[in-house]
Amino acid sequence: MHRARASADVFRAIADPTRRALLDRLRAGGLPVRDLAADFRTSRPAISKHLRVLRQARLVRERRDGRLRRYELTPAPLAEAFRWIEGYRAFWALNLQSLKRHLEGGER
């Protein structure tokens, strides 16, 4: 998959609150779909669709355990999103310091 496309898929995947909640649940370890779905008021097929988006973004992997499908977190793709967000944190810190100096009368 093209790197820009993979990044876009990660941002698209984490944009949805249900998918973020699924990732949060998987931080503690792999779970079968039925256990993941039990925590939501959404149908099991809807949870499966969310998991498919997370799989396509490589944020989770599916592992067969007999008849069960277990999902496990693969957080490495989040590192690129983190780096992008960190760049903006530095940007806002600098701009907020400038605003503070301006409001305190330090810049004229």
C-alpha positions as CSV (number, residue, x, y, z in Angstrom):
1,M,0.0,0.0,0.0
2,H,1.3,3.5,-0.8
3,R,2.6,5.3,2.3
4,A,0.3,8.3,1.9
5,R,-2.7,6.1,1.4
6,A,-1.7,4.1,4.5
7,S,-1.5,7.3,6.6
8,A,-4.9,8.5,5.3
9,D,-6.4,5.1,6.3
10,V,-5.0,5.5,9.8
11,F,-6.5,8.9,10.2
12,R,-9.8,7.8,8.7
13,A,-9.8,4.8,11.1
14,I,-9.1,6.7,14.3
15,A,-11.6,9.5,13.3
16,D,-14.5,7.4,14.4
17,P,-15.3,7.2,18.1
18,T,-16.4,3.5,17.9
19,R,-13.1,2.5,16.3
20,R,-11.1,4.4,18.9
21,A,-13.1,2.6,21.6
22,L,-12.3,-0.7,19.9
23,L,-8.6,0.1,19.9
24,D,-8.8,1.1,23.6
25,R,-10.4,-2.2,24.4
26,L,-7.7,-4.1,22.5
27,R,-4.9,-2.4,24.4
28,A,-5.4,-5.0,27.2
29,G,-5.0,-7.9,24.8
30,G,-6.7,-9.7,22.0
31,L,-10.4,-10.4,22.1
32,P,-12.9,-12.4,20.0
33,V,-15.4,-10.4,18.0
34,R,-18.3,-11.4,20.3
35,D,-16.5,-10.0,23.4
36,L,-15.8,-6.8,21.5
37,A,-19.3,-6.4,20.3
38,A,-20.8,-7.0,23.7
39,D,-19.4,-3.7,24.9
40,F,-21.3,-1.7,22.3
41,R,-25.0,-1.0,21.6
42,T,-24.1,-1.5,17.9
43,S,-24.9,-4.7,16.0
44,R,-22.3,-7.3,15.6
45,P,-22.1,-6.8,11.8
46,A,-21.5,-3.1,12.4
47,I,-18.6,-3.9,14.8
48,S,-17.3,-6.3,12.1
49,K,-17.3,-3.4,9.6
50,H,-15.4,-1.2,12.0
51,L,-12.9,-4.0,12.6
52,R,-12.5,-4.3,8.8
53,V,-11.6,-0.6,8.6
54,L,-9.1,-1.0,11.4
55,R,-7.6,-4.1,9.7
56,Q,-7.3,-2.2,6.4
57,A,-5.4,0.6,8.2
58,R,-3.2,-2.2,9.8
59,L,-4.2,-1.1,13.3
60,V,-5.5,-4.5,14.2
61,R,-4.8,-8.0,13.0
62,E,-7.2,-10.9,12.9
63,R,-6.1,-14.3,14.2
64,R,-8.1,-17.5,13.9
65,D,-8.4,-19.5,17.1
66,G,-10.5,-22.5,16.2
67,R,-13.9,-21.1,15.2
68,L,-13.2,-17.7,16.9
69,R,-11.7,-14.7,15.2
70,R,-9.5,-12.9,17.7
71,Y,-8.4,-9.3,17.1
72,E,-5.2,-7.9,18.4
73,L,-3.9,-4.4,18.4
74,T,-0.9,-3.5,16.1
75,P,-0.1,0.0,17.2
76,A,2.9,0.7,14.9
77,P,0.8,2.6,12.3
78,L,-0.2,5.0,15.0
79,A,3.5,6.2,15.3
80,E,3.2,8.1,12.0
81,A,0.0,9.8,13.2
82,F,1.7,10.6,16.5
83,R,4.7,12.2,14.7
84,W,2.3,14.4,12.6
85,I,0.4,15.5,15.7
86,E,3.6,16.2,17.5
87,G,4.6,18.7,14.8
88,Y,1.4,20.6,15.5
89,R,2.0,20.5,19.2
90,A,5.3,22.3,18.8
91,F,3.6,24.8,16.4
92,W,0.8,25.6,18.8
93,A,3.2,25.9,21.8
94,L,5.2,28.5,19.9
95,N,2.2,30.4,18.7
96,L,0.6,30.4,22.2
97,Q,3.8,31.8,23.7
98,S,3.7,34.6,21.0
99,L,0.1,35.3,21.8
100,K,0.8,35.4,25.5
101,R,3.7,37.9,25.0
102,H,1.4,40.0,22.8
103,L,-1.5,40.0,25.3
104,E,0.9,40.9,28.2
105,G,2.1,43.8,26.2
106,G,5.6,42.4,25.5
107,E,5.3,42.9,21.7
108,R,4.4,46.3,20.2
